[in-house]
Amino acid sequence: MSNPQKIVIIGPAHPLRGGLASYDERLAREFMNAGFQTTIYTFSLQYPSFLFPGTTQYSSEPAPTDLDIRVKINSINPLNWIRVGKELKALAPEIIVVRYWLPFMGACLGKILRIAKKNGKTRVVCIADNVIPHEKRPGDLMLTNYFLAAPDAFITMSEKVLADLNRFSPGKPAKFVAHPLYDNFGEKISKRDARQHLDIDQHIKLILFFGFIRHYKGLDILLEAMKILADDKEQWVREIRLMIAGEFYEDEKKYTDLVEKLKIRHALILRTNFISDSEVKYYLCAADCVVQPYRSATQSGVTPLAYHFEKPMIVTNVGGLPSLVPDGKVGLVAEPDPASIAASIKRFYELGESHFENGLKEEKVKYSWNAMMQAILEISKK
C-alpha cells in the first residue's frame, strides 16, 4: 500500500471533554504536521445520561480552530451508524484510527467500520485503551467480540491490554506503544507561580491525586494512607497535605463519610470539579509529586501528564503502571494498600523531589507522538 494521504480518527473530540478528547486532538495534529489530510469524526451523542456519571460531557473551552472535527456519531442510533458508515465508505480514507475504551461503544463503532471498509481501500487501526473494562456490565463480552472483528490491526498502550487483546483476537497484527506525553496543556511553570494561581500555601508539602474519581482508582486507599501519615510520630509527616483535583464519577458521599470517619479533613485540599485543559498545568506544577493509588490499571493518562511536567509519581504495583514508572528513578512503586502507600509518600519526602529530576528528564524522551504515528502507519501495512 502506498503511503496514506487521508486519515480519519474516530473517537471523542471537541465539543466533548476529557483525556480521550485531548488525546485524539493531539494525535490529529501529529498527522497534520506530517502532511496527512486528517479529520476527526466525533460524537453528537456519546453516552446516554444514565451512563455518564459526571456533571457534563461537554467542554467549556473554545473549539480548536486548526482541526477538522465533524460531530456526526450517535452512539445509540443504528440508522445513524449506517449513515456515518456510508459517508466514511465514500470518503475512502487510507486509514481509519478508531479508539476503543468501553464495550458500550462496540455495536456502534463495529457497525460503522464494517460499512466503511466495504470500499476495499480503507484499513482500520484500533487504539485499544481497554479490552476488559474496569467496571463490568452484562453484554460486555458480546459487544467486545463484535467490535474486535472489525479492525485490521491494533495498538495498545500497556502490555496488559496487549495480553487481554490476544485472548480475544489472536492472529491480527497488534503492538504495544507507550502512551505519548500530553504536551498540549502548556509548558511547565514554577511551583511558586502554580500555587499562587491556585491560592495554595507556598510552604506546605503537597501531593496530588488527579483525574476522575472512580472506584478502581483507589482514592479511598489513599485517604486511609493519609490517616496513617496524620498519626505519624514525626511532625513533618503530619504536615503533608493531599490535593484531590478531579470530578466524582461515583457517589461522593462514601468519600466524604470516610474523610469524616478518619478525621483528616484538615489534611486535604479539595478541588473536586472538572479541571479544564487551561488549568491542568497549575495543578500538576503546584504538587511535589503525583499519587496514583489504583486498585487496577491498564495504562493511565495521568502518567504521561506527570512526565510532561516532570513530576515524580507514586504508583501502585498493578497493571501497566510499574513498567511506566521505574522504581527509584522517576518515582516509587507501592502495593495497593494504605500502609505501603503511606510508607512510599514518606520515603519520597526523605529522598527529596530533586532525587528524581534527572530520571524524569531521561525517561520522558521515550514517549513521543511521532512514535505513535509511525506505529500506526507501519502496522496498517501488515
Contacts in CASP RR format, 6 or more apart in sequence:
PFRMAT RR
TARGET T0000
AUTHOR 0000-0000-0000
METHOD contacts of the structure
MODEL  1
MSNPQKIVIIGPAHPLRGGLASYDERLAREFMNAGFQTTIYTFSLQYPSF
LFPGTTQYSSEPAPTDLDIRVKINSINPLNWIRVGKELKALAPEIIVVRY
WLPFMGACLGKILRIAKKNGKTRVVCIADNVIPHEKRPGDLMLTNYFLAA
PDAFITMSEKVLADLNRFSPGKPAKFVAHPLYDNFGEKISKRDARQHLDI
DQHIKLILFFGFIRHYKGLDILLEAMKILADDKEQWVREIRLMIAGEFYE
DEKKYTDLVEKLKIRHALILRTNFISDSEVKYYLCAADCVVQPYRSATQS
GVTPLAYHFEKPMIVTNVGGLPSLVPDGKVGLVAEPDPASIAASIKRFYE
LGESHFENGLKEEKVKYSWNAMMQAILEISKK
1 94 0 8 1.000
1 123 0 8 1.000
1 380 0 8 1.000
1 381 0 8 1.000
3 377 0 8 1.000
4 36 0 8 1.000
4 93 0 8 1.000
4 94 0 8 1.000
4 95 0 8 1.000
4 377 0 8 1.000
4 380 0 8 1.000
5 36 0 8 1.000
5 37 0 8 1.000
5 94 0 8 1.000
6 36 0 8 1.000
6 37 0 8 1.000
6 39 0 8 1.000
6 91 0 8 1.000
6 92 0 8 1.000
6 93 0 8 1.000
6 94 0 8 1.000
6 95 0 8 1.000
7 28 0 8 1.000
7 31 0 8 1.000
7 36 0 8 1.000
7 37 0 8 1.000
7 38 0 8 1.000
7 39 0 8 1.000
7 93 0 8 1.000
7 94 0 8 1.000
7 95 0 8 1.000
7 96 0 8 1.000
7 97 0 8 1.000
8 38 0 8 1.000
8 39 0 8 1.000
8 40 0 8 1.000
8 41 0 8 1.000
8 88 0 8 1.000
8 91 0 8 1.000
8 93 0 8 1.000
8 95 0 8 1.000
8 96 0 8 1.000
8 97 0 8 1.000
9 24 0 8 1.000
9 27 0 8 1.000
9 28 0 8 1.000
9 31 0 8 1.000
9 38 0 8 1.000
9 39 0 8 1.000
9 40 0 8 1.000
9 41 0 8 1.000
9 96 0 8 1.000
9 97 0 8 1.000
9 98 0 8 1.000
9 99 0 8 1.000
10 40 0 8 1.000
10 41 0 8 1.000
10 42 0 8 1.000
10 73 0 8 1.000
10 96 0 8 1.000
10 97 0 8 1.000
10 98 0 8 1.000
10 99 0 8 1.000
10 109 0 8 1.000
10 112 0 8 1.000
11 20 0 8 1.000
11 24 0 8 1.000
11 40 0 8 1.000
11 41 0 8 1.000
11 42 0 8 1.000
11 43 0 8 1.000
11 73 0 8 1.000
11 98 0 8 1.000
11 99 0 8 1.000
12 18 0 8 1.000
12 19 0 8 1.000
12 20 0 8 1.000
12 21 0 8 1.000
12 24 0 8 1.000
12 42 0 8 1.000
12 43 0 8 1.000
12 46 0 8 1.000
12 99 0 8 1.000
13 21 0 8 1.000
13 24 0 8 1.000
13 25 0 8 1.000
13 28 0 8 1.000
13 40 0 8 1.000
13 42 0 8 1.000
13 67 0 8 1.000
13 69 0 8 1.000
14 21 0 8 1.000
14 25 0 8 1.000
14 42 0 8 1.000
14 59 0 8 1.000
14 61 0 8 1.000
14 63 0 8 1.000
14 64 0 8 1.000
14 67 0 8 1.000
14 69 0 8 1.000
15 58 0 8 1.000
15 59 0 8 1.000
15 63 0 8 1.000
15 71 0 8 1.000
16 42 0 8 1.000
16 43 0 8 1.000
16 46 0 8 1.000
16 57 0 8 1.000
16 58 0 8 1.000
16 59 0 8 1.000
17 56 0 8 1.000
17 57 0 8 1.000
17 58 0 8 1.000
17 59 0 8 1.000
17 60 0 8 1.000
17 61 0 8 1.000
17 274 0 8 1.000
17 276 0 8 1.000
18 59 0 8 1.000
19 301 0 8 1.000
20 99 0 8 1.000
20 101 0 8 1.000
20 129 0 8 1.000
21 42 0 8 1.000
21 59 0 8 1.000
22 182 0 8 1.000
22 184 0 8 1.000
22 185 0 8 1.000
22 277 0 8 1.000
23 99 0 8 1.000
23 182 0 8 1.000
24 40 0 8 1.000
24 42 0 8 1.000
24 99 0 8 1.000
25 40 0 8 1.000
25 64 0 8 1.000
25 67 0 8 1.000
25 69 0 8 1.000
25 184 0 8 1.000
26 180 0 8 1.000
26 182 0 8 1.000
26 183 0 8 1.000
26 184 0 8 1.000
26 369 0 8 1.000
27 97 0 8 1.000
27 369 0 8 1.000
27 372 0 8 1.000
27 373 0 8 1.000
28 38 0 8 1.000
28 39 0 8 1.000
28 40 0 8 1.000
28 67 0 8 1.000
29 66 0 8 1.000
29 67 0 8 1.000
29 184 0 8 1.000
30 369 0 8 1.000
30 370 0 8 1.000
30 372 0 8 1.000
30 373 0 8 1.000
31 38 0 8 1.000
31 373 0 8 1.000
32 38 0 8 1.000
32 66 0 8 1.000
32 67 0 8 1.000
34 373 0 8 1.000
38 67 0 8 1.000
38 68 0 8 1.000
39 68 0 8 1.000
39 69 0 8 1.000
39 70 0 8 1.000
39 91 0 8 1.000
39 93 0 8 1.000
40 67 0 8 1.000
40 68 0 8 1.000
40 69 0 8 1.000
40 70 0 8 1.000
41 70 0 8 1.000
41 72 0 8 1.000
41 73 0 8 1.000
41 84 0 8 1.000
41 88 0 8 1.000
42 69 0 8 1.000
42 70 0 8 1.000
42 71 0 8 1.000
42 72 0 8 1.000
42 73 0 8 1.000
43 71 0 8 1.000
43 72 0 8 1.000
43 73 0 8 1.000
43 74 0 8 1.000
43 75 0 8 1.000
44 71 0 8 1.000
44 72 0 8 1.000
44 73 0 8 1.000
44 74 0 8 1.000
44 80 0 8 1.000
45 73 0 8 1.000
45 74 0 8 1.000
45 75 0 8 1.000
45 76 0 8 1.000
45 77 0 8 1.000
46 52 0 8 1.000
46 57 0 8 1.000
46 75 0 8 1.000
47 57 0 8 1.000
47 75 0 8 1.000
47 104 0 8 1.000
48 75 0 8 1.000
48 76 0 8 1.000
51 104 0 8 1.000
53 214 0 8 1.000
53 248 0 8 1.000
53 249 0 8 1.000
53 250 0 8 1.000
54 212 0 8 1.000
54 247 0 8 1.000
54 248 0 8 1.000
54 249 0 8 1.000
54 274 0 8 1.000
55 247 0 8 1.000
55 273 0 8 1.000
55 274 0 8 1.000
56 274 0 8 1.000
59 276 0 8 1.000
59 277 0 8 1.000
60 276 0 8 1.000
61 276 0 8 1.000
61 277 0 8 1.000
61 278 0 8 1.000
63 69 0 8 1.000
72 80 0 8 1.000
72 84 0 8 1.000
72 87 0 8 1.000
73 80 0 8 1.000
73 81 0 8 1.000
73 84 0 8 1.000
73 108 0 8 1.000
73 112 0 8 1.000
74 80 0 8 1.000
74 81 0 8 1.000
74 108 0 8 1.000
75 104 0 8 1.000
75 105 0 8 1.000
75 108 0 8 1.000
76 108 0 8 1.000
78 107 0 8 1.000
78 111 0 8 1.000
81 107 0 8 1.000
81 108 0 8 1.000
81 111 0 8 1.000
81 112 0 8 1.000
81 115 0 8 1.000
82 111 0 8 1.000
82 115 0 8 1.000
84 112 0 8 1.000
85 111 0 8 1.000
85 112 0 8 1.000
85 113 0 8 1.000
85 115 0 8 1.000
85 116 0 8 1.000
86 115 0 8 1.000
88 96 0 8 1.000
88 112 0 8 1.000
88 115 0 8 1.000
88 116 0 8 1.000
88 122 0 8 1.000
89 115 0 8 1.000
89 116 0 8 1.000
89 117 0 8 1.000
89 118 0 8 1.000
89 119 0 8 1.000
89 122 0 8 1.000
90 119 0 8 1.000
92 119 0 8 1.000
92 121 0 8 1.000
92 122 0 8 1.000
93 122 0 8 1.000
94 121 0 8 1.000
94 122 0 8 1.000
94 123 0 8 1.000
94 380 0 8 1.000
95 122 0 8 1.000
95 123 0 8 1.000
95 124 0 8 1.000
95 125 0 8 1.000
95 376 0 8 1.000
95 377 0 8 1.000
95 380 0 8 1.000
96 113 0 8 1.000
96 116 0 8 1.000
96 122 0 8 1.000
96 123 0 8 1.000
96 124 0 8 1.000
96 125 0 8 1.000
97 125 0 8 1.000
97 126 0 8 1.000
97 127 0 8 1.000
97 376 0 8 1.000
98 109 0 8 1.000
98 113 0 8 1.000
98 124 0 8 1.000
98 125 0 8 1.000
98 126 0 8 1.000
98 127 0 8 1.000
98 151 0 8 1.000
99 126 0 8 1.000
99 127 0 8 1.000
99 129 0 8 1.000
100 106 0 8 1.000
100 109 0 8 1.000
100 126 0 8 1.000
100 127 0 8 1.000
100 128 0 8 1.000
100 129 0 8 1.000
100 130 0 8 1.000
100 131 0 8 1.000
100 147 0 8 1.000
101 128 0 8 1.000
101 129 0 8 1.000
101 130 0 8 1.000
102 130 0 8 1.000
102 133 0 8 1.000
103 133 0 8 1.000
103 137 0 8 1.000
103 139 0 8 1.000
103 140 0 8 1.000
103 141 0 8 1.000
103 143 0 8 1.000
103 144 0 8 1.000
103 147 0 8 1.000
104 137 0 8 1.000
104 143 0 8 1.000
105 143 0 8 1.000
105 147 0 8 1.000
106 143 0 8 1.000
106 144 0 8 1.000
106 146 0 8 1.000
106 147 0 8 1.000
107 143 0 8 1.000
107 146 0 8 1.000
107 147 0 8 1.000
109 147 0 8 1.000
109 150 0 8 1.000
110 146 0 8 1.000
110 147 0 8 1.000
110 149 0 8 1.000
110 150 0 8 1.000
113 124 0 8 1.000
113 150 0 8 1.000
113 151 0 8 1.000
114 150 0 8 1.000
116 122 0 8 1.000
116 124 0 8 1.000
117 124 0 8 1.000
117 150 0 8 1.000
123 152 0 8 1.000
123 153 0 8 1.000
123 380 0 8 1.000
124 150 0 8 1.000
124 151 0 8 1.000
124 152 0 8 1.000
124 153 0 8 1.000
125 151 0 8 1.000
125 152 0 8 1.000
125 153 0 8 1.000
125 154 0 8 1.000
125 155 0 8 1.000
125 376 0 8 1.000
125 379 0 8 1.000
125 380 0 8 1.000
126 148 0 8 1.000
126 151 0 8 1.000
126 153 0 8 1.000
126 154 0 8 1.000
126 155 0 8 1.000
127 154 0 8 1.000
127 155 0 8 1.000
127 156 0 8 1.000
127 157 0 8 1.000
127 376 0 8 1.000
128 154 0 8 1.000
128 155 0 8 1.000
128 156 0 8 1.000
128 161 0 8 1.000
128 165 0 8 1.000
129 157 0 8 1.000
129 161 0 8 1.000
129 298 0 8 1.000
129 299 0 8 1.000
130 161 0 8 1.000
130 164 0 8 1.000
130 298 0 8 1.000
131 144 0 8 1.000
131 148 0 8 1.000
131 161 0 8 1.000
131 164 0 8 1.000
131 165 0 8 1.000
131 168 0 8 1.000
132 140 0 8 1.000
132 144 0 8 1.000
132 164 0 8 1.000
133 140 0 8 1.000
134 214 0 8 1.000
134 216 0 8 1.000
134 296 0 8 1.000
135 214 0 8 1.000
135 215 0 8 1.000
135 216 0 8 1.000
144 168 0 8 1.000
145 168 0 8 1.000
148 165 0 8 1.000
148 168 0 8 1.000
148 169 0 8 1.000
149 169 0 8 1.000
151 172 0 8 1.000
152 172 0 8 1.000
152 173 0 8 1.000
152 380 0 8 1.000
153 172 0 8 1.000
153 173 0 8 1.000
153 174 0 8 1.000
153 175 0 8 1.000
153 379 0 8 1.000
153 380 0 8 1.000
153 382 0 8 1.000
154 165 0 8 1.000
154 169 0 8 1.000
154 172 0 8 1.000
154 173 0 8 1.000
154 174 0 8 1.000
154 175 0 8 1.000
154 379 0 8 1.000
155 174 0 8 1.000
155 175 0 8 1.000
155 176 0 8 1.000
155 177 0 8 1.000
155 372 0 8 1.000
155 375 0 8 1.000
155 376 0 8 1.000
155 379 0 8 1.000
156 162 0 8 1.000
156 165 0 8 1.000
156 174 0 8 1.000
156 175 0 8 1.000
156 176 0 8 1.000
156 177 0 8 1.000
156 298 0 8 1.000
157 176 0 8 1.000
157 177 0 8 1.000
157 178 0 8 1.000
157 179 0 8 1.000
157 298 0 8 1.000
157 299 0 8 1.000
158 176 0 8 1.000
158 297 0 8 1.000
158 298 0 8 1.000
158 299 0 8 1.000
158 319 0 8 1.000
158 320 0 8 1.000
158 323 0 8 1.000
159 176 0 8 1.000
159 320 0 8 1.000
159 323 0 8 1.000
160 297 0 8 1.000
160 298 0 8 1.000
160 319 0 8 1.000
160 320 0 8 1.000
161 298 0 8 1.000
161 299 0 8 1.000
162 174 0 8 1.000
162 175 0 8 1.000
162 176 0 8 1.000
165 174 0 8 1.000
166 174 0 8 1.000
173 379 0 8 1.000
173 382 0 8 1.000
174 379 0 8 1.000
175 375 0 8 1.000
175 379 0 8 1.000
177 371 0 8 1.000
177 372 0 8 1.000
177 375 0 8 1.000
178 299 0 8 1.000
178 324 0 8 1.000
178 366 0 8 1.000
178 367 0 8 1.000
178 371 0 8 1.000
179 299 0 8 1.000
179 300 0 8 1.000
179 301 0 8 1.000
179 303 0 8 1.000
179 304 0 8 1.000
179 324 0 8 1.000
179 367 0 8 1.000
180 304 0 8 1.000
180 367 0 8 1.000
180 368 0 8 1.000
180 369 0 8 1.000
180 371 0 8 1.000
180 372 0 8 1.000
181 304 0 8 1.000
181 305 0 8 1.000
181 307 0 8 1.000
181 308 0 8 1.000
181 364 0 8 1.000
181 367 0 8 1.000
181 368 0 8 1.000
181 369 0 8 1.000
182 301 0 8 1.000
182 304 0 8 1.000
182 305 0 8 1.000
182 308 0 8 1.000
183 308 0 8 1.000
183 369 0 8 1.000
184 277 0 8 1.000
185 277 0 8 1.000
185 280 0 8 1.000
185 281 0 8 1.000
185 284 0 8 1.000
185 305 0 8 1.000
185 308 0 8 1.000
186 281 0 8 1.000
187 281 0 8 1.000
188 281 0 8 1.000
188 285 0 8 1.000
188 308 0 8 1.000
188 309 0 8 1.000
188 310 0 8 1.000
189 281 0 8 1.000
189 282 0 8 1.000
189 285 0 8 1.000
190 285 0 8 1.000
191 202 0 8 1.000
191 285 0 8 1.000
191 286 0 8 1.000
192 202 0 8 1.000
193 285 0 8 1.000
194 281 0 8 1.000
194 282 0 8 1.000
194 283 0 8 1.000
194 284 0 8 1.000
194 285 0 8 1.000
194 286 0 8 1.000
195 201 0 8 1.000
195 202 0 8 1.000
195 206 0 8 1.000
195 286 0 8 1.000
196 202 0 8 1.000
197 282 0 8 1.000
197 286 0 8 1.000
198 271 0 8 1.000
198 282 0 8 1.000
198 283 0 8 1.000
198 286 0 8 1.000
200 206 0 8 1.000
200 243 0 8 1.000
200 269 0 8 1.000
200 286 0 8 1.000
204 239 0 8 1.000
204 241 0 8 1.000
205 236 0 8 1.000
205 239 0 8 1.000
205 240 0 8 1.000
205 241 0 8 1.000
205 288 0 8 1.000
205 349 0 8 1.000
206 240 0 8 1.000
206 241 0 8 1.000
206 242 0 8 1.000
206 243 0 8 1.000
206 269 0 8 1.000
206 286 0 8 1.000
206 287 0 8 1.000
206 288 0 8 1.000
207 240 0 8 1.000
207 241 0 8 1.000
207 242 0 8 1.000
207 243 0 8 1.000
207 287 0 8 1.000
207 288 0 8 1.000
207 289 0 8 1.000
207 290 0 8 1.000
207 291 0 8 1.000
207 314 0 8 1.000
207 345 0 8 1.000
208 242 0 8 1.000
208 243 0 8 1.000
208 245 0 8 1.000
208 283 0 8 1.000
208 284 0 8 1.000
208 286 0 8 1.000
208 287 0 8 1.000
208 289 0 8 1.000
208 290 0 8 1.000
208 291 0 8 1.000
208 311 0 8 1.000
209 219 0 8 1.000
209 222 0 8 1.000
209 242 0 8 1.000
209 243 0 8 1.000
209 244 0 8 1.000
209 245 0 8 1.000
209 290 0 8 1.000
209 291 0 8 1.000
209 292 0 8 1.000
209 293 0 8 1.000
210 245 0 8 1.000
210 246 0 8 1.000
210 275 0 8 1.000
210 283 0 8 1.000
210 284 0 8 1.000
210 290 0 8 1.000
210 302 0 8 1.000
210 305 0 8 1.000
211 217 0 8 1.000
211 245 0 8 1.000
211 246 0 8 1.000
211 247 0 8 1.000
211 275 0 8 1.000
211 302 0 8 1.000
212 246 0 8 1.000
212 247 0 8 1.000
212 248 0 8 1.000
212 249 0 8 1.000
213 219 0 8 1.000
213 244 0 8 1.000
213 246 0 8 1.000
213 247 0 8 1.000
213 248 0 8 1.000
213 249 0 8 1.000
213 250 0 8 1.000
213 255 0 8 1.000
213 272 0 8 1.000
214 249 0 8 1.000
214 250 0 8 1.000
215 250 0 8 1.000
215 295 0 8 1.000
216 294 0 8 1.000
216 295 0 8 1.000
216 296 0 8 1.000
216 297 0 8 1.000
217 292 0 8 1.000
217 293 0 8 1.000
217 294 0 8 1.000
217 295 0 8 1.000
218 293 0 8 1.000
218 294 0 8 1.000
218 295 0 8 1.000
218 336 0 8 1.000
219 244 0 8 1.000
219 255 0 8 1.000
219 293 0 8 1.000
220 254 0 8 1.000
220 255 0 8 1.000
220 258 0 8 1.000
221 293 0 8 1.000
221 295 0 8 1.000
221 336 0 8 1.000
221 337 0 8 1.000
221 338 0 8 1.000
221 341 0 8 1.000
222 242 0 8 1.000
222 291 0 8 1.000
222 293 0 8 1.000
222 338 0 8 1.000
222 341 0 8 1.000
223 242 0 8 1.000
223 255 0 8 1.000
223 258 0 8 1.000
223 259 0 8 1.000
223 262 0 8 1.000
223 264 0 8 1.000
224 258 0 8 1.000
224 262 0 8 1.000
224 338 0 8 1.000
225 293 0 8 1.000
225 338 0 8 1.000
225 339 0 8 1.000
225 341 0 8 1.000
225 342 0 8 1.000
225 345 0 8 1.000
226 240 0 8 1.000
226 242 0 8 1.000
226 262 0 8 1.000
226 264 0 8 1.000
226 267 0 8 1.000
226 268 0 8 1.000
226 342 0 8 1.000
227 262 0 8 1.000
227 263 0 8 1.000
227 264 0 8 1.000
227 338 0 8 1.000
228 338 0 8 1.000
228 339 0 8 1.000
228 342 0 8 1.000
229 237 0 8 1.000
229 238 0 8 1.000
229 240 0 8 1.000
229 267 0 8 1.000
229 342 0 8 1.000
229 345 0 8 1.000
229 346 0 8 1.000
230 238 0 8 1.000
230 262 0 8 1.000
230 263 0 8 1.000
230 264 0 8 1.000
230 267 0 8 1.000
231 238 0 8 1.000
232 238 0 8 1.000
232 346 0 8 1.000
236 349 0 8 1.000
237 346 0 8 1.000
237 349 0 8 1.000
240 267 0 8 1.000
240 345 0 8 1.000
240 349 0 8 1.000
241 267 0 8 1.000
241 268 0 8 1.000
241 269 0 8 1.000
242 267 0 8 1.000
242 268 0 8 1.000
242 269 0 8 1.000
242 291 0 8 1.000
243 268 0 8 1.000
243 269 0 8 1.000
243 270 0 8 1.000
243 271 0 8 1.000
243 283 0 8 1.000
243 286 0 8 1.000
243 287 0 8 1.000
244 268 0 8 1.000
244 269 0 8 1.000
244 270 0 8 1.000
244 271 0 8 1.000
244 272 0 8 1.000
245 271 0 8 1.000
245 272 0 8 1.000
245 275 0 8 1.000
245 283 0 8 1.000
246 271 0 8 1.000
246 272 0 8 1.000
246 273 0 8 1.000
246 274 0 8 1.000
246 275 0 8 1.000
247 272 0 8 1.000
247 273 0 8 1.000
247 274 0 8 1.000
247 275 0 8 1.000
248 255 0 8 1.000
248 272 0 8 1.000
252 272 0 8 1.000
259 265 0 8 1.000
259 268 0 8 1.000
271 283 0 8 1.000
275 283 0 8 1.000
280 305 0 8 1.000
281 309 0 8 1.000
284 290 0 8 1.000
284 305 0 8 1.000
284 306 0 8 1.000
284 308 0 8 1.000
284 309 0 8 1.000
284 311 0 8 1.000
285 309 0 8 1.000
285 311 0 8 1.000
287 311 0 8 1.000
288 311 0 8 1.000
288 312 0 8 1.000
288 348 0 8 1.000
288 349 0 8 1.000
288 353 0 8 1.000
289 311 0 8 1.000
289 312 0 8 1.000
289 313 0 8 1.000
289 314 0 8 1.000
289 331 0 8 1.000
289 348 0 8 1.000
289 353 0 8 1.000
290 302 0 8 1.000
290 305 0 8 1.000
290 306 0 8 1.000
290 311 0 8 1.000
290 312 0 8 1.000
290 313 0 8 1.000
290 314 0 8 1.000
291 313 0 8 1.000
291 314 0 8 1.000
291 315 0 8 1.000
291 341 0 8 1.000
291 345 0 8 1.000
292 300 0 8 1.000
292 302 0 8 1.000
292 303 0 8 1.000
292 313 0 8 1.000
292 314 0 8 1.000
292 315 0 8 1.000
292 316 0 8 1.000
292 321 0 8 1.000
293 314 0 8 1.000
293 316 0 8 1.000
293 334 0 8 1.000
293 336 0 8 1.000
293 341 0 8 1.000
294 300 0 8 1.000
294 315 0 8 1.000
294 316 0 8 1.000
294 318 0 8 1.000
294 321 0 8 1.000
294 336 0 8 1.000
295 316 0 8 1.000
295 318 0 8 1.000
295 336 0 8 1.000
296 318 0 8 1.000
296 319 0 8 1.000
297 316 0 8 1.000
297 318 0 8 1.000
297 319 0 8 1.000
297 320 0 8 1.000
297 321 0 8 1.000
298 319 0 8 1.000
298 320 0 8 1.000
299 320 0 8 1.000
299 321 0 8 1.000
299 324 0 8 1.000
300 315 0 8 1.000
300 321 0 8 1.000
300 324 0 8 1.000
303 313 0 8 1.000
303 315 0 8 1.000
303 321 0 8 1.000
303 324 0 8 1.000
303 325 0 8 1.000
304 367 0 8 1.000
306 312 0 8 1.000
306 313 0 8 1.000
307 330 0 8 1.000
307 360 0 8 1.000
307 363 0 8 1.000
307 364 0 8 1.000
307 367 0 8 1.000
308 364 0 8 1.000
310 357 0 8 1.000
310 360 0 8 1.000
310 361 0 8 1.000
310 364 0 8 1.000
311 360 0 8 1.000
312 330 0 8 1.000
312 331 0 8 1.000
312 332 0 8 1.000
312 348 0 8 1.000
312 353 0 8 1.000
312 355 0 8 1.000
312 356 0 8 1.000
312 360 0 8 1.000
313 325 0 8 1.000
313 330 0 8 1.000
313 331 0 8 1.000
313 332 0 8 1.000
314 331 0 8 1.000
314 332 0 8 1.000
314 333 0 8 1.000
314 334 0 8 1.000
314 341 0 8 1.000
314 344 0 8 1.000
314 345 0 8 1.000
314 348 0 8 1.000
315 321 0 8 1.000
315 322 0 8 1.000
315 324 0 8 1.000
315 325 0 8 1.000
315 331 0 8 1.000
315 332 0 8 1.000
315 333 0 8 1.000
315 334 0 8 1.000
316 333 0 8 1.000
316 334 0 8 1.000
316 335 0 8 1.000
316 336 0 8 1.000
316 341 0 8 1.000
317 333 0 8 1.000
317 334 0 8 1.000
317 335 0 8 1.000
317 336 0 8 1.000
318 336 0 8 1.000
321 333 0 8 1.000
322 333 0 8 1.000
325 331 0 8 1.000
325 332 0 8 1.000
325 333 0 8 1.000
326 363 0 8 1.000
327 333 0 8 1.000
328 351 0 8 1.000
328 355 0 8 1.000
328 356 0 8 1.000
329 356 0 8 1.000
329 359 0 8 1.000
329 362 0 8 1.000
329 363 0 8 1.000
330 356 0 8 1.000
330 359 0 8 1.000
330 360 0 8 1.000
330 363 0 8 1.000
331 348 0 8 1.000
331 356 0 8 1.000
332 344 0 8 1.000
332 347 0 8 1.000
332 348 0 8 1.000
333 344 0 8 1.000
334 340 0 8 1.000
334 341 0 8 1.000
334 343 0 8 1.000
334 344 0 8 1.000
335 341 0 8 1.000
END
